[in-house]
Amino acid sequence: MNNHLLFIGTQSNAGKTFIAGFVGKILREIFNINTCPFKGQNMSNYAVVCEKNKEIAIAQASQADLMGIEPVADMNPVLLKPLGEGRSQVVVRGIPTVITKPKSYYKDIDSLKVEVDEAFYNLKTKYDKIILEGAGSGFELNLKHKDLANQHMMEKNDVDSVLVTNIENGGVFASILGSYQLMSENVKSRFKGVVINNFRGDISLFKEGVKIIEEWGIPVIGVVPNIQYGLDSEDSLSEMKSYEQKNKDPLQVGVIKYPRASNINDVEPLIHSPDVQVSFITQNTNLDVFDKVILPGSRAVMDDLKWLKSTGLAETLKSTTAKIYGICGGYQMLHTKLEDPLGSESGNAKSSTESGLGFIPAQVEFKENKILKRQDYKLFENINAHGFEMHTGVSDKYPIFFDSECVKGSIVHEVFHNDEFRNWWITETSVKRNLNWNFKEWKRQKQDEVAEVLVDIIDWDRMLR
């Protein structure tokens, strides 16, 4: 049977997103199988706007990119965006719906199962093999009947399961055996084996470990070495660093990582650029050591603005010699005043107002309906950039961008992914650089290099037969 493949984790940070994405890429490019990604329910504040101006978690969007297809909302039918205080916004089939707490969310779980199943069915009519990803640990038994990403999908008779574990987290034997023993007999009948991820050192030294695991009746599909990838971070816990050599005298950029920062992927092209050195800022510090400082997006703009004030960073920003750039929520913070008449952004369920950083002589008001839009933009000095909007806050004078000598910003995400825009922003300082680095070409080459490694490691016959 040509079943679909579900990658389940023994724990969080096992590497499911990474493994599933590259398996889908290799199956499509090497085995000529028409693949697509799927995750029944994801929890992340890292999202992008895809077709028909709908939201999808960045993890599934990045997996779709690996597989060479356009992301659609059905690839992630339920997305929870944490707001703090136990609240989350629920996005269903790409459309923001309610803001709720866990008890209320679980009351609606049966209706959400229907949405997940319909999305899964739609994709099955268009693709040969769906590459599913689980969430966290796949065997939280107290949540078995509420688990849209793991249990709900692995019990389907046309879904085979692959276990993924991160050996660097420790306890690899116990986590593999324990996960296997917690599988129902129905799931075991379609279980393919385990991928052991992130092994450091000489893999041949783990031969005895592989033998022990397979003596339990658990096939080892592959032992994947530690691969320095560093792309497509899917949440605030993901590691964002460059493994590339920097050119002489790179532009020094500080990125303020407030507690509820979102979509920090916006700066990934800067992180990997040979002409830029990025540092993340989590407390008040001397910003004059940077050429530029970026305020990224935020899922709770009012709260993160208060954090800037409480840490002293707000005052430091006002006195720094570094040039400032704001993205979406960070752009809104640069305004004189922020008003939340419905209490939706501040989470108080009542009207609230907060003074902004005061760089942009205008006000922001948070509306009831979210703006979701992906298109081409002309920004600043008529610079072309493709990106997307995903916000409820609207500036009364500068809805798209603001431009001054020392402070710039825009409501648009992903502008740094555009070579023309990024190169203009880098060379806009007094230091001139000869830029010829293409982010998309570099990223594709990096992905191909990783795929070449995995092609020789994974036991494809065992996984597919």
C-alpha positions as CSV (number, residue, x, y, z in Angstrom):
1,M,0.0,0.0,0.0
2,N,1.3,3.4,-0.9
3,N,0.7,4.9,2.6
4,H,1.6,8.3,3.7
5,L,4.4,8.9,6.2
6,L,4.1,10.4,9.7
7,F,7.3,11.5,11.6
8,I,6.7,11.3,15.3
9,G,9.0,12.6,17.9
10,T,10.1,10.9,21.1
11,Q,10.3,14.4,22.6
12,S,10.3,18.1,21.5
13,N,13.2,19.2,19.5
14,A,13.8,15.8,18.1
15,G,14.3,17.2,14.6
16,K,10.9,16.2,13.1
17,T,10.5,19.3,11.0
18,F,14.1,18.9,9.6
19,I,13.8,15.2,8.8
20,A,10.3,15.3,7.4
21,G,11.1,18.2,5.1
22,F,14.2,16.7,3.6
23,V,12.5,13.2,3.3
24,G,9.8,15.0,1.2
25,K,12.5,16.7,-0.9
26,I,14.4,13.6,-1.6
27,L,11.3,11.4,-2.3
28,R,10.2,14.1,-4.8
29,E,13.6,14.7,-6.5
30,I,15.2,11.3,-6.4
31,F,12.3,8.9,-6.3
32,N,9.9,11.0,-8.4
33,I,7.1,10.8,-5.8
34,N,4.7,13.8,-5.7
35,T,5.0,14.8,-2.0
36,C,3.7,17.6,0.2
37,P,3.9,18.5,4.0
38,F,1.2,18.3,6.6
39,K,0.9,19.0,10.3
40,G,-2.6,18.6,11.8
41,Q,-2.0,21.1,14.6
42,N,1.0,23.3,15.2
43,M,1.8,25.8,18.0
44,S,4.0,28.7,16.9
45,N,4.1,32.5,16.5
46,Y,6.2,32.0,13.5
47,A,3.7,32.1,10.6
48,V,3.6,33.3,7.0
49,V,0.9,34.4,4.6
50,C,0.3,31.9,1.8
51,E,-2.2,31.4,-1.1
52,K,-5.5,33.2,-0.9
53,N,-4.0,35.4,1.9
54,K,-4.2,32.7,4.6
55,E,-1.9,31.9,7.5
56,I,0.3,28.8,7.8
57,A,3.0,27.9,10.3
58,I,6.4,28.7,8.9
59,A,7.5,25.1,9.5
60,Q,5.1,23.7,6.9
61,A,5.8,26.6,4.6
62,S,9.6,25.8,4.7
63,Q,8.8,22.1,4.1
64,A,6.8,23.0,1.1
65,D,9.7,25.1,-0.2
66,L,12.0,22.1,0.3
67,M,9.6,20.0,-1.8
68,G,9.4,22.7,-4.5
69,I,5.7,23.5,-4.1
70,E,3.7,26.4,-3.0
71,P,2.4,26.3,0.6
72,V,-1.4,26.1,1.2
73,A,-3.4,26.5,4.3
74,D,-4.5,22.8,4.3
75,M,-0.9,21.8,5.0
76,N,-1.4,23.1,8.6
77,P,-5.2,23.2,9.2
78,V,-4.9,24.2,12.9
79,L,-2.4,26.7,14.1
80,L,-2.3,27.9,17.7
81,K,-0.5,31.3,18.3
82,P,0.3,31.7,22.0
83,L,-0.5,35.2,23.4
84,G,0.5,34.7,26.9
85,E,-1.6,34.4,30.1
86,G,-2.7,30.9,28.9
87,R,-4.4,32.4,25.8
88,S,-3.9,31.4,22.2
89,Q,-5.4,32.6,18.9
90,V,-6.7,29.7,16.9
91,V,-6.2,29.8,13.1
92,V,-8.3,27.2,11.3
93,R,-7.6,26.4,7.6
94,G,-5.6,29.6,7.4
95,I,-8.2,31.9,8.9
96,P,-7.9,33.5,12.4
97,T,-10.9,32.6,14.5
98,V,-11.1,32.8,18.3
99,I,-8.8,33.7,21.1
100,T,-9.2,31.0,23.7
101,K,-7.7,29.1,26.7
102,P,-7.0,25.3,26.8
103,K,-10.3,24.3,28.4
104,S,-12.4,26.1,25.7
105,Y,-10.1,24.9,23.0
106,Y,-10.5,21.2,23.9
107,K,-14.3,21.6,24.0
108,D,-14.2,22.3,20.3
109,I,-11.7,19.5,19.5
110,D,-14.2,17.3,17.7
111,S,-15.0,20.1,15.2
112,L,-11.3,20.7,14.7
113,K,-10.8,17.0,14.0
114,V,-13.3,17.4,11.1
115,E,-11.2,20.4,9.7
116,V,-8.0,18.3,10.0
117,D,-9.5,15.4,8.2
118,E,-11.0,17.5,5.4
119,A,-7.6,19.2,4.9
120,F,-5.8,15.8,4.8
121,Y,-8.4,14.4,2.3
122,N,-8.0,17.5,0.0
123,L,-4.2,17.0,-0.1
124,K,-4.6,13.2,-0.7
125,T,-6.5,14.0,-3.9
126,K,-3.5,16.1,-5.2
127,Y,-0.4,14.4,-4.0
128,D,1.0,10.8,-4.1
129,K,2.5,10.8,-0.6
130,I,1.9,13.2,2.2
131,I,4.8,13.7,4.7
132,L,3.2,14.3,8.0
133,E,4.8,15.8,11.1
134,G,3.8,15.2,14.7
135,A,4.1,17.7,17.5
136,G,6.4,17.4,20.5
137,S,6.3,13.9,22.0
138,G,3.9,11.7,20.1
139,F,2.7,9.7,23.1
140,E,1.3,12.0,25.7
141,L,-1.5,9.5,26.7
142,N,-3.4,12.0,28.8
143,L,-4.0,14.0,25.6
144,K,-4.6,11.0,23.3
145,H,-8.1,11.9,22.3
146,K,-7.2,15.6,21.9
147,D,-4.0,15.2,20.0
148,L,-4.6,16.4,16.4
149,A,-1.0,16.1,15.2
150,N,0.1,12.7,16.6
151,Q,-2.5,10.2,17.8
152,H,-5.3,11.3,15.6
153,M,-3.2,10.8,12.5
154,M,-1.1,7.7,13.4
155,E,-4.2,5.6,13.9
156,K,-5.3,6.2,10.3
157,N,-4.9,3.0,8.2
158,D,-3.3,4.8,5.3
159,V,-0.6,6.4,7.5
160,D,2.7,4.7,8.3
161,S,4.8,6.0,11.2
162,V,8.5,6.8,11.6
163,L,10.0,7.6,15.0
164,V,12.5,10.5,15.3
165,T,14.7,11.0,18.3
166,N,17.5,13.5,19.1
167,I,20.4,11.5,20.6
168,E,22.0,14.7,21.9
169,N,19.1,15.1,24.4
170,G,20.2,11.9,26.2
171,G,18.1,8.8,27.1
172,V,17.9,7.7,23.5
173,F,17.3,4.0,24.3
174,A,14.6,4.6,26.9
175,S,12.8,7.1,24.7
176,I,12.8,4.8,21.7
177,L,11.7,1.7,23.5
178,G,9.2,3.6,25.6
179,S,7.6,5.2,22.6
180,Y,7.4,1.9,20.8
181,Q,5.8,0.2,23.7
182,L,3.2,3.0,24.0
183,M,2.1,2.4,20.4
184,S,-1.2,0.6,19.8
185,E,-1.0,-2.7,17.9
186,N,-2.7,-0.9,15.0
187,V,0.1,1.6,14.8
188,K,2.8,-1.0,15.3
189,S,1.5,-2.9,12.2
190,R,2.4,0.2,10.1
191,F,5.5,1.3,12.0
192,K,8.6,1.6,9.8
193,G,11.3,2.3,12.3
194,V,13.4,5.0,14.0
195,V,15.6,7.8,12.7
196,I,18.3,8.7,15.3
197,N,19.1,12.4,14.7
198,N,22.0,14.7,15.6
199,F,24.8,12.2,16.3
200,R,28.1,13.9,17.0
201,G,31.4,12.1,16.3
202,D,32.1,8.7,14.6
203,I,28.8,7.1,13.8
204,S,30.5,3.7,13.5
205,L,30.9,3.8,17.3
206,F,27.1,3.5,17.6
207,K,26.9,0.1,15.8
208,E,26.4,-1.7,19.1
209,G,23.5,0.8,19.9
210,V,21.8,0.0,16.5
211,K,22.1,-3.7,17.2
212,I,20.5,-3.4,20.6
213,I,17.6,-1.3,19.2
214,E,17.0,-3.7,16.3
215,E,17.0,-6.7,18.7
216,W,14.0,-5.1,20.3
217,G,12.2,-5.5,16.9
218,I,12.6,-1.8,16.1
219,P,14.3,-1.1,12.7
220,V,16.9,1.7,12.6
221,I,16.2,3.6,9.4
222,G,19.3,5.8,9.8
223,V,21.7,7.5,12.2
224,V,21.9,11.2,11.1
225,P,25.0,13.2,12.0
226,N,24.9,16.6,13.5
227,I,24.3,18.8,10.4
228,Q,25.0,22.5,10.7
229,Y,21.9,23.8,8.8
230,G,20.6,26.8,10.8
231,L,17.8,27.7,8.4
232,D,14.0,28.0,8.7
233,S,13.8,28.4,12.5
234,E,10.2,27.6,13.5
235,D,9.9,29.2,16.9
236,S,11.8,31.3,19.5
237,L,13.6,28.2,20.9
238,S,15.2,27.3,17.5
239,E,18.9,28.0,17.1
240,M,19.5,30.9,14.7
241,K,23.2,31.2,13.8
242,S,25.4,31.3,10.8
243,Y,28.1,28.7,10.0
244,E,29.4,30.8,7.1
245,Q,32.7,32.8,7.1
246,K,32.1,36.6,7.2
247,N,33.8,39.1,4.9
248,K,36.1,41.7,6.3
249,D,34.4,44.5,8.3
250,P,30.8,43.2,8.2
251,L,27.9,45.4,9.0
252,Q,27.2,45.0,12.8
253,V,23.4,44.5,13.3
254,G,21.7,44.1,16.7
255,V,18.3,42.4,16.8
256,I,16.2,43.0,19.9
257,K,14.6,39.7,21.0
258,Y,11.8,40.7,23.3
259,P,9.9,38.0,25.2
260,R,7.2,37.6,22.6
261,A,9.1,38.3,19.5
262,S,7.7,36.6,16.4
263,N,8.8,35.9,12.9
264,I,12.5,36.5,13.6
265,N,13.0,34.5,10.4
266,D,12.7,37.9,8.8
267,V,16.4,38.5,9.6
268,E,17.7,35.0,8.6
269,P,19.1,36.3,5.3
270,L,21.1,38.9,7.3
271,I,22.3,36.2,9.7
272,H,23.8,34.2,6.8
273,S,24.9,37.1,4.7
274,P,28.8,37.2,4.5
275,D,28.5,41.0,4.8
276,V,26.5,41.1,8.1
277,Q,27.2,40.0,11.6
278,V,24.0,39.7,13.7
279,S,23.8,39.7,17.4
280,F,20.6,39.1,19.5
281,I,19.8,41.5,22.3
282,T,17.8,40.3,25.3
283,Q,18.7,43.0,27.9
284,N,19.7,46.6,28.1
285,T,23.1,47.2,26.5
286,N,25.2,49.7,24.7
287,L,23.6,49.9,21.2
288,D,26.3,52.2,19.8
289,V,28.5,49.2,19.1
290,F,26.1,48.3,16.3
291,D,25.7,50.0,12.9
292,K,22.0,49.1,12.9
293,V,19.4,47.9,15.3
294,I,16.3,45.9,14.3
295,L,13.0,45.7,16.2
296,P,11.4,42.5,14.8
297,G,7.7,41.5,14.9
298,S,5.9,40.8,18.1
299,R,2.8,38.7,18.9
300,A,2.0,41.0,21.9
301,V,3.1,44.4,20.8
302,M,1.9,46.3,23.9
303,D,3.5,43.8,26.3
304,D,6.9,43.8,24.4
305,L,6.8,47.6,24.3
306,K,6.4,47.7,28.1
307,W,9.3,45.3,28.3
308,L,11.5,47.7,26.3
309,K,10.6,50.4,28.8
310,S,11.1,48.3,31.9
311,T,14.6,47.1,30.8
312,G,15.8,50.6,29.9
313,L,16.2,49.6,26.2
314,A,13.5,52.2,25.2
315,E,15.7,55.0,26.5
316,T,18.8,53.5,25.1
317,L,17.1,53.3,21.6
318,K,16.3,57.0,21.8
319,S,20.0,58.0,22.4
320,T,21.8,55.4,20.3
321,T,23.9,56.4,17.2
322,A,22.9,53.2,15.5
323,K,20.3,53.4,12.8
324,I,17.0,51.8,13.7
325,Y,14.7,49.6,11.6
326,G,11.3,48.2,12.7
327,I,9.4,45.3,11.3
328,C,5.6,44.9,11.8
329,G,5.1,44.9,15.6
330,G,8.5,46.6,16.0
331,Y,7.5,49.1,13.4
332,Q,4.4,49.9,15.4
333,M,6.4,50.4,18.6
334,L,8.3,53.3,16.8
335,H,5.1,55.4,16.7
336,T,4.1,58.1,19.1
337,K,1.1,56.3,20.6
338,L,-0.5,52.9,20.3
339,E,-4.2,52.5,21.0
340,D,-6.0,49.2,21.6
341,P,-9.7,50.1,22.0
342,L,-10.9,46.4,22.0
343,G,-8.2,45.1,24.3
344,S,-7.4,42.4,21.8
345,E,-3.6,43.2,21.5
346,S,-3.0,44.0,25.2
347,G,-5.0,41.0,26.4
348,N,-6.9,43.1,29.0
349,A,-10.3,42.7,27.2
350,K,-10.7,46.4,27.7
351,S,-9.4,49.6,26.0
352,S,-5.8,50.5,26.6
353,T,-3.3,53.0,25.4
354,E,0.5,53.0,25.5
355,S,3.0,55.7,24.6
356,G,5.3,54.5,21.8
357,L,9.0,55.1,21.3
358,G,8.1,58.4,19.5
359,F,10.3,58.1,16.4
360,I,7.3,58.1,14.0
361,P,4.9,61.1,14.4
362,A,1.7,59.0,14.0
363,Q,-0.6,56.7,16.0
364,V,-1.3,53.0,15.7
365,E,-4.8,51.6,16.4
366,F,-5.4,47.8,16.7
367,K,-8.4,46.8,14.8
368,E,-10.7,43.8,15.2
369,N,-9.9,42.1,11.9
370,K,-6.4,40.9,11.0
371,I,-4.9,42.1,7.7
372,L,-3.4,39.2,5.8
373,K,-1.8,40.0,2.5
374,R,1.0,38.8,0.3
375,Q,2.2,40.9,-2.7
376,D,4.9,43.0,-4.3
377,Y,5.7,46.3,-2.6
378,K,7.6,49.5,-3.5
379,L,9.4,50.7,-0.4
380,F,11.5,53.6,0.6
381,E,13.5,54.8,-2.5
382,N,11.2,52.8,-4.8
383,I,12.9,49.6,-3.8
384,N,11.1,46.5,-5.0
385,A,10.3,43.8,-2.4
386,H,8.0,40.8,-2.2
387,G,6.6,40.1,1.2
388,F,3.5,39.9,3.3
389,E,1.4,41.7,5.9
390,M,0.0,40.0,9.0
391,H,-1.2,42.5,11.6
392,T,-4.2,44.2,13.3
393,G,-2.4,47.4,14.1
394,V,-2.7,50.2,11.5
395,S,-0.8,53.5,11.4
396,D,-3.0,56.5,10.7
397,K,-0.3,58.3,8.6
398,Y,2.3,55.6,7.5
399,P,0.4,52.4,7.0
400,I,3.2,50.6,5.0
401,F,6.5,52.3,5.7
402,F,8.3,55.2,7.3
403,D,11.6,56.7,6.1
404,S,13.9,59.1,7.9
405,E,17.7,59.4,8.0
406,C,18.1,57.5,11.3
407,V,14.9,55.6,11.7
408,K,13.1,53.4,9.1
409,G,10.5,50.7,9.3
410,S,7.8,48.8,7.5
411,I,4.7,46.7,8.3
412,V,5.9,44.2,5.7
413,H,7.6,40.9,6.6
414,E,10.3,39.0,4.6
415,V,11.7,42.1,2.9
416,F,15.3,41.0,3.7
417,H,14.7,37.9,1.7
418,N,14.8,40.1,-1.4
419,D,18.4,40.7,-2.6
420,E,17.6,44.2,-4.0
421,F,16.1,45.4,-0.7
422,R,18.7,43.8,1.5
423,N,21.6,45.1,-0.5
424,W,20.1,48.6,-0.5
425,W,19.6,48.4,3.3
426,I,23.2,47.2,3.9
427,T,24.9,49.7,1.6
428,E,22.7,52.6,2.8
429,T,25.4,53.3,5.5
430,S,28.6,55.2,4.8
431,V,30.5,51.9,4.5
432,K,30.3,50.8,0.8
433,R,30.4,47.1,0.0
434,N,30.6,45.1,-3.2
435,L,27.6,42.8,-2.8
436,N,27.0,39.8,-5.0
437,W,25.5,37.3,-2.6
438,N,22.1,35.8,-3.6
439,F,20.2,34.5,-0.6
440,K,17.8,32.2,-2.5
441,E,20.6,30.6,-4.6
442,W,22.7,30.1,-1.5
443,K,19.8,28.6,0.5
444,R,19.0,26.2,-2.3
445,Q,22.6,25.1,-2.6
446,K,22.7,24.5,1.2
447,Q,19.5,22.4,1.0
448,D,20.9,20.3,-1.8
449,E,24.1,19.7,0.1
450,V,22.1,18.4,3.1
451,A,20.0,16.2,0.9
452,E,23.1,14.6,-0.6
453,V,24.2,13.6,2.9
454,L,20.8,12.2,3.9
455,V,20.3,10.2,0.6
456,D,23.2,8.0,1.6
457,I,22.2,7.6,5.3
458,I,18.5,6.7,5.2
459,D,17.4,3.2,4.4
460,W,14.9,4.2,1.8
461,D,13.9,0.6,1.0
462,R,13.0,-0.1,4.6
463,M,11.1,3.2,4.8
464,L,9.1,2.8,1.6
465,R,8.3,-0.9,1.3
